[in-house]
Amino acid sequence: MILMQLNNITKSFGADDILSDIKLEIKESDRIAIVGRNGSGKSTLLKIMAGDLSYDAGDIFKPKDLTMGYLSQHTSLESDKSIWEEMLTVFDHLLKQQQELRRMEEKMTQTASLSNADYDELLADYDKKQQAFDAAGGYHYETDIKAILTGLNFGGFDYDTPINSLSGGQKTRLALGKLLLKKPDLLILDEPTNHLDIDTMGWLENYLSSYPGAIAIVSHDRYFLDKTVSTVYEIARHHSKKYNGNYSYYLKQRALDYEQEMQAYEKQQAEMREMEDFIKRNIARASTSKRAQGRRKQLEKMEKLDKPQGDEKSASFTFQINRQSGGDVLNAEELAFQYDPSNPLFSHVTFHANRGERLALVGPNGVGKTTLLKLITGHFKPNSGTLDIGTNVDIGYYDQEQQSLSSNKTVLDELWDEHPDVDEKDIRTVLGNFLFSGDDVFKPVHSLSGGQKARLSLARLMMQKANLLVLDEPTNHLDIDSKEVLEAALQEYPGTILFVSHDRYFINKLADKVVEMQREGSTTYLGDYDYYVAKQQEETEIRKLQEATENASNDDQRKTKFREDKQQQREERRRERQIQELENAIEQLESDLAELEEQMAQPDVYEDPDKSQELLGKRQDLNAEIERLMNEWTDLQE
């Protein structure tokens, strides 16, 4: 059954065309993603679908009894009620039915005042209403509320907490929870993962996978889209195009479509040139004039293919460094921090970063990830523990709030004031690479959108040429294309990266270590996000096995032996993996050393004392790092 059909929907704001001839169809149980660049009209389309915005032309068809729920990007639940009271408003109809049943139960106790016929009629009516109450979820709505609140990270809250005392992000999560409890036929969600930590996003993915209705989603979270949708509509240049598959399939198919369309276009262009050439050569000759005229008519009737348009212009940049750091870049031991002396934010956080590593810092919202980054950048001081920054380490910091930007400056001055010795044309070239062109560079910073401020902050960071990048949610406010450009730039970056991100796709692309923060302690995983998740699942299975073993009264020895064997196998796999990683690292360092020694053997180097001395120092660093890794390798072999 079709729940909604959009035919040739068009929308403009003044002289600016936003959407043109949009076609979209949603059936029961569909999982649809709407993707496109920032400003392409995705949110506008969702508002039109939800009935919150008019459209200029076209038609929308939907059943009269269709129920819809719409979550906008900036939804915030404003209420004077408590958390529990507000969630209960979803079930007002059940509460009324419940009150009616209580009144009927009270009446049934007054048997003396009822005739047998009246009593039988009352029982029959009560049975009918009780079955209706049960079918509508009357006996488990409180359980549903608790499940939603727990999934959205309100499990530890006092449900009597007033909503007006919560943060904006918490109010948005509650608005999403209330919408999910309503279970409309069609859920329309605009950036539903905003304000969610990684665990909560995983819960939402699982919830939506079993949701009984249809879902239309706008999201920049590619991992989330891959897990939740089976159809993608791309909005580009005001038009829509449908792809049957998840987000990863859409990317592959879009590239394939472009290649095929370009081949067809080029083939037709070649045919047309041949026909035009034939007409020119033969139109004036009596013997061939009729054939030439026939070709001309054929050419005029031919349906001309438009030249396929490639991707719209993307930002273009790379990150470089002014100098190389030492091998040990960052060492945190037993770090603790607290704003309130009676309430520590985190403690016992320990991790280490070597030159060239990419560390992702993950953990639930509120555990102190941003604060930890500010300890590293010197904004705060730890209450206890040690934090050692390595030799020649230059830190570049990306603040997710962009608080370091000067709101009263222009875009051009924001960069030029920090680099006054750089020519204006070079500054403008940098800004052009970040999509600030023409008069855009004279815009005041306070007038920029979130995505524009993010790109300006990245431009500032690029010009620093720091060898340690500390990034706090660098993909926030970026559309998917900009995220991909940032990923590519960071993958080629020669320095070290420590970053906080809720974008699991981004973590997978970039991280070779994942540091999970808890209130008390931290755990380092040697791998990307998928490896981290797999290890967590393995640890959960181990804990379940241990609990089952502890609760069992029989076969204790067999179970203990099984557990020890599994532990030994895991330790052996871990040791082998560490050995392999060390061998790969040593091999790379020895290759680097060989290249360096070849360079030192060049006449223009050994005849230059300064250059020779610089390379000699680098060789000593490489030899020292090789020796350190070889010692680790020897210890593991023993």
Buried (B, 14 or more C-beta within 10 A) or exposed (E): EEBBBBBEBBBBEEEEBBBBBBBBBBEEEBBBBBBBBBEBBBBBBBBBBBEEEEBEEBEBEBEEEBEBBBBBBEBBBEBEBBBBBBBBEBBEEBEEBBEBBEEBEEBEEEEEEBEEEEBEEBEEEBEEBBEEBEEEBBEEBEEBBBBBBEBBBBEEBEBEBEBEEBEEEBBBBBBBBBBBBEBBBBBBBBBBBBBBBBBBBBBBBEBBEEBEBBBBBBBBBBBBBBBBBEBBBBBBEBBBBEBEBBBBBBBEBBEEEBEEBBEEBEEBEEEBEEBEEBBEEBBEEEEBEEBBEEBBEEBEEEEEBEEBEEEEEBBEBEBBBEEBBBBBBBBBEBBBBBEEEEEBBBBBBBBBBBBBBBBBBBBBBEBBBBBBBBBBBEEBEBBEBEBEBBEEBBBBBBBBEBEEBEEEBBBBBBBBEEBEEBEEEEBBEBBBBBBBEEEBBEBBBEEBEEBBBBBBBBBBBBBBBBBBBBBBBBBBBBBBBBBBBBBBBBEEBEBBBBBBBBBBBBBBBBBBBBBBBBBEEBBEBBBBBEBBBEBBEEEEEBEEBEEEBEEEEEEEEEBEEEBEEBEEEEEEEEEEEBBEBBEEBBEEBEEBBEEBEEBBEEEEBEEEEEBBEEBEEBBEBBEEBBEBBEEBBEEEEE
